[in-house]
Amino acid sequence: MSHEIEHRPLVWTEAVESVPADEAADIQQVLAAMRKVLEHGYQQSGQLRRDVHVKSHGCALGTLQVLPNLPAELAQGIFSREQTFEAVVRFSNAASQPQPDYVPDGRGLALKVLGVNGESLLPEGNNLATGGTATQDFVMVNHPVFIARNVKDFLRIEQTLADTADNKLETLKGALTGGDWNPLNWHWREALTAAQIVGKLPAHPASLTYFSMAPIRYGDYIAKYRARSAGEVAGTILALMNQLGQQADAFRVMLKETLRSQHILFEFQVQLCTSAERMPIEDATIEWPESESPYRTVALLLLPRQEIATAEQRVTCDQLSFNVWHAIRAHQPLGGINRLRREAYPLSAAWRKGEMKSPNAD
């Protein structure tokens, strides 16, 4: 028997999620803290920006090609049969403020799959150049886990950000201790994860592996997903470092030059949940063990040679909205962090579009 089917995937039911009684109230407190953080950013820059992933390296058009003859447990949702979807990809830094690309930081890849069939979870899932058809968004970062277990832990972090403004030492202290003097109660794992994400050394965005961090429904099952680089990217480490030293927007330049001369290829892979205990739905800081359930390729994400540096393309890229809840029901986001995202993403998008009144406005 092959390793891939030694552990049977858990079947999705509504009962796989466990929603704390006070989660809705905590989410509202997170949104209030987010507003303070966004307002502070506006006071500093004079610009209406996203709360995170502020700096885009560029967007590219491509295709998501579902593989043929997938086994039954993988042939789910939009991956249920061999087909090819048009897609849009956005590469970005993770930070909440623009910064030179040589600064260590998390990197993001957001994928919008166009023209999918299925019931959209949000009305605006049928949006932006899709011809009125549904979209399926997959939002990823180059780290396998999130910085907070659940909404309550994220609330502590967001309130610390809102209260400490630019004082990075106080932000770190508050996020680590939560105001508790006893080191045994400090949030070491979350702090370590945050340090690992923001400390990612620079690398060509097309050479990385990007993870969902939190799970989704995968048709009849539950899964996390990732996009893993599957092709060679032209250039050397020396050339990379030289470009980083000369260009604040080095990754934008690299992507532009790469896509002018070659295609970029990623394997889109899923990791099925096979254990409620070792692969929890409600703790986004736990990395699911690949020894029990390896990632398996279900599609190829191909970005063909193209020009991504035109003024029109940059405007379109900045206007794109990626949201894990731009999804069909077969791929419903799961867990507390994703339930928070359902409320937080629209707030951030409304702020960026100038649709939300500043708390300090007359």
C-alpha positions in Angstrom: 0.0 0.0 0.0 1.4 3.4 -1.0 2.2 6.0 1.7 -0.3 8.4 0.2 -3.3 6.3 1.2 -2.1 4.9 4.5 -3.9 7.7 6.4 -7.5 8.2 5.1 -8.6 11.8 4.7 -11.1 13.1 7.1 -14.5 13.9 5.6 -15.7 17.5 5.8 -18.9 18.3 7.8 -20.0 21.5 9.3 -19.0 20.0 12.7 -15.2 20.2 11.8 -15.2 23.9 12.9 -15.5 24.8 16.5 -16.5 28.5 16.9 -15.9 30.0 20.4 -18.9 31.7 21.9 -17.1 35.1 22.2 -15.5 35.0 18.7 -17.9 37.4 17.1 -17.2 40.0 19.8 -13.5 39.4 19.4 -13.7 39.9 15.6 -15.4 43.3 16.2 -12.5 44.3 18.5 -10.0 43.2 15.9 -11.7 45.4 13.3 -11.7 48.4 15.6 -7.9 47.9 16.2 -7.4 47.5 12.4 -9.1 50.9 11.9 -6.6 52.5 14.3 -3.7 50.9 12.5 -4.9 51.9 9.1 -5.6 55.5 10.3 -2.1 55.7 11.8 -0.6 54.5 8.4 -2.6 57.2 6.6 -1.4 59.9 9.0 2.2 58.8 8.3 2.0 58.4 4.5 -1.0 60.4 3.4 -2.0 57.3 1.3 -4.8 54.8 1.7 -3.1 51.5 1.8 -3.8 47.8 2.5 -3.2 46.7 6.1 -0.6 44.2 4.9 0.9 43.2 1.5 1.1 46.9 0.7 3.9 46.6 -1.9 3.2 44.7 -5.1 5.9 43.3 -7.3 3.5 42.9 -10.2 0.6 40.9 -11.5 0.8 38.4 -14.3 -1.8 36.5 -16.4 -1.6 32.8 -16.7 -3.5 29.5 -16.6 -4.3 26.9 -13.9 -4.2 23.5 -15.6 -5.9 20.8 -13.6 -4.1 17.4 -14.0 -5.9 14.5 -15.6 -6.8 11.2 -13.8 -6.6 12.5 -10.3 -7.6 10.0 -7.6 -11.1 10.4 -6.1 -9.9 12.2 -3.0 -8.1 14.8 -5.0 -10.7 15.2 -7.8 -12.7 17.7 -5.8 -14.3 21.1 -6.4 -12.6 23.0 -9.3 -10.1 20.1 -9.5 -12.8 17.5 -10.1 -11.8 17.0 -13.8 -9.1 17.9 -16.2 -9.6 21.5 -17.4 -7.7 24.8 -17.8 -8.7 28.0 -16.1 -7.6 31.6 -16.9 -5.9 33.1 -13.9 -4.3 36.2 -12.4 -1.4 36.2 -10.0 -0.1 39.0 -7.7 3.3 38.9 -6.1 3.9 41.1 -3.1 5.8 41.8 0.1 4.0 40.9 3.4 4.9 44.1 5.3 2.3 46.8 6.2 4.6 49.6 4.9 6.5 49.8 1.6 10.2 49.0 2.1 13.2 48.2 -0.1 13.2 44.5 -1.3 16.6 43.8 0.3 14.9 44.1 3.7 14.0 40.6 5.0 10.3 40.0 4.9 7.6 37.5 4.1 6.5 37.3 0.4 3.0 36.7 -0.9 1.5 35.0 -3.9 -2.3 35.6 -4.5 -4.0 33.6 -7.2 -7.4 34.4 -8.7 -8.9 31.6 -10.8 -11.4 32.9 -13.3 -14.6 31.4 -14.7 -15.1 28.6 -12.1 -18.4 26.8 -11.7 -20.1 26.8 -8.3 -22.0 28.9 -5.8 -19.9 31.9 -4.7 -19.7 32.5 -1.0 -19.6 36.3 -1.4 -21.6 38.2 -4.0 -18.4 40.1 -5.0 -16.9 36.8 -5.9 -18.3 37.6 -9.3 -16.1 40.6 -10.0 -13.3 42.4 -11.9 -13.0 41.4 -15.5 -14.5 38.0 -14.9 -17.5 38.5 -17.2 -19.8 37.9 -14.3 -18.6 34.4 -13.6 -17.4 33.2 -10.2 -13.8 33.4 -9.1 -11.8 31.2 -6.8 -9.0 33.0 -4.9 -6.1 31.3 -3.2 -4.0 33.6 -1.0 -0.5 32.4 0.1 2.6 33.4 2.0 6.1 31.8 1.9 5.7 30.3 5.4 3.6 27.2 6.3 1.9 28.6 9.4 0.2 31.8 10.7 1.4 34.1 13.5 -1.7 33.5 15.7 -3.6 30.4 16.6 -7.1 31.9 16.6 -9.0 35.2 16.7 -8.4 35.9 20.3 -4.6 35.6 19.9 -4.7 37.8 16.7 -6.7 40.3 18.7 -3.9 40.6 21.2 -1.4 41.2 18.4 -3.6 43.8 16.6 -4.4 45.7 19.7 -0.7 45.8 20.5 0.0 47.2 17.0 -2.8 49.8 17.4 -1.6 50.9 20.9 2.2 51.0 20.3 2.2 52.7 16.9 5.9 53.0 15.7 7.5 51.6 18.9 8.7 48.3 17.5 10.2 47.2 20.9 6.9 47.7 22.7 5.1 46.0 19.8 7.3 42.9 20.2 7.0 43.0 24.0 3.2 43.2 23.9 2.9 40.5 21.3 5.2 38.2 23.2 4.0 38.7 26.8 0.3 39.8 26.4 0.9 41.8 29.6 1.8 38.7 31.6 4.9 38.8 33.8 5.3 35.0 33.8 7.6 33.8 30.9 5.8 30.4 31.2 2.7 32.1 29.8 4.4 34.1 27.1 3.5 33.4 23.4 6.8 32.0 22.3 5.6 30.0 19.3 3.6 32.9 17.8 6.6 35.3 18.4 9.0 32.8 16.7 6.6 32.4 13.7 6.4 36.2 13.3 10.2 36.4 13.5 10.6 33.7 10.9 8.1 35.3 8.5 9.5 38.8 8.6 13.1 37.5 8.6 12.8 35.7 5.3 15.9 36.4 3.3 15.4 37.9 -0.2 14.9 35.5 -3.1 13.4 35.7 -6.6 9.6 35.6 -6.1 9.3 32.9 -8.7 11.7 30.6 -6.8 9.7 30.3 -3.6 7.1 28.0 -2.2 3.9 29.7 -0.9 1.5 28.3 1.6 -2.2 28.9 2.6 -1.3 28.6 6.3 -5.0 28.0 7.2 -7.2 25.2 5.8 -10.2 25.2 3.4 -12.9 22.8 2.5 -11.7 20.6 -0.3 -15.0 19.2 -1.7 -15.7 16.2 0.5 -12.5 16.7 2.5 -10.3 19.3 4.2 -7.0 20.6 3.0 -4.2 23.1 3.1 -2.6 24.2 -0.2 0.6 25.6 -1.5 2.2 26.7 -4.8 5.7 25.3 -5.2 8.2 26.7 -7.8 8.6 24.0 -10.5 10.9 25.7 -13.0 14.4 27.2 -13.2 14.6 30.9 -12.9 17.4 32.5 -15.0 20.1 34.4 -13.1 22.6 33.8 -10.3 22.7 34.6 -6.6 25.4 37.2 -7.3 23.1 38.9 -9.9 20.3 38.8 -7.4 22.3 40.4 -4.6 23.6 43.0 -7.0 20.1 44.0 -8.2 18.8 44.1 -4.6 21.6 46.5 -3.7 20.9 48.8 -6.6 17.1 48.7 -6.8 14.6 49.4 -4.0 12.0 47.6 -6.3 14.3 44.8 -7.3 11.6 42.1 -7.3 9.4 44.1 -9.7 12.4 44.4 -12.0 13.3 40.7 -11.7 9.7 39.6 -12.5 9.5 41.9 -15.4 12.8 40.7 -16.9 12.1 37.1 -16.2 8.6 37.1 -17.8 10.0 38.9 -20.8 12.4 36.0 -21.5 10.8 32.8 -20.1 7.7 31.4 -18.5 7.2 30.8 -14.8 5.8 27.5 -13.5 4.4 26.5 -10.1 2.9 23.2 -9.0 -0.3 23.8 -7.1 -0.5 21.2 -4.4 -2.9 20.2 -1.6 -2.4 18.4 1.7 -5.4 16.5 2.9 -6.3 16.5 6.6 -6.0 13.0 8.0 -6.0 13.7 11.8 -8.2 16.1 13.8 -5.6 16.0 16.6 -2.4 16.5 14.7 -3.9 18.6 11.9 -6.2 21.0 13.8 -8.6 23.2 12.0 -8.8 25.9 14.7 -5.0 26.4 15.4 -3.3 28.1 12.4 0.1 27.9 14.1 0.4 24.1 13.7 2.2 22.8 10.7 0.4 19.7 9.5 3.0 16.8 9.3 3.9 15.8 5.8 5.0 12.4 7.2 1.3 11.6 7.6 -0.2 13.5 4.7 2.2 14.7 1.9 1.4 17.6 -0.4 0.2 16.2 -3.7 0.1 18.1 -7.1 -3.4 18.7 -8.5 -2.7 21.4 -11.0 0.0 23.4 -12.8 0.1 27.2 -12.6 1.7 28.6 -15.7 2.7 32.2 -16.3 3.7 32.5 -20.0 6.1 35.1 -21.3 4.5 38.5 -21.2 5.0 42.2 -20.4 4.0 43.2 -16.9 5.5 46.7 -16.6 3.0 48.8 -18.5 1.3 51.7 -16.8 -2.1 50.2 -17.5 -1.1 46.8 -16.1 0.2 48.4 -12.8 -3.0 50.3 -12.3 -5.0 47.1 -12.9 -2.8 45.2 -10.5 -3.2 47.8 -7.7 -7.0 47.6 -8.1 -7.2 43.9 -7.8 -8.8 42.5 -4.6 -7.8 39.1 -3.5 -9.9 37.5 -0.7 -9.9 33.8 0.5 -13.7 34.3 0.7 -13.9 34.9 -3.0 -14.5 31.2 -3.2 -17.1 28.6 -4.2 -18.8 26.6 -1.4 -16.7 23.5 -2.3 -13.6 25.4 -1.2 -15.0 27.3 1.8 -12.3 28.7 4.1 -12.2 27.0 7.5 -11.0 27.9 11.0 -11.0 31.0 13.2 -8.4 32.9 11.3 -10.3 32.5 8.0 -13.6 33.5 9.8 -11.8 36.7 10.8 -10.6 37.2 7.3 -14.2 37.2 6.1 -14.7 40.5 8.0 -11.2 41.9 7.8 -10.7 41.8 4.0 -13.7 43.9 3.1 -12.6 46.5 5.7 -9.1 46.7 4.3 -10.5 46.9 0.7 -13.0 49.6 1.6 -10.3 51.7 3.3 -8.0 51.4 0.3 -10.8 52.5 -2.0 -11.6 55.5 0.2 -15.1 54.1 1.0 -14.6 54.1 4.7 -14.6 57.4 6.6 -11.5 58.2 8.7 -12.2 58.2 12.4 -10.6 61.7 12.6 -12.6 63.1 9.7 -15.0 66.0 10.2 
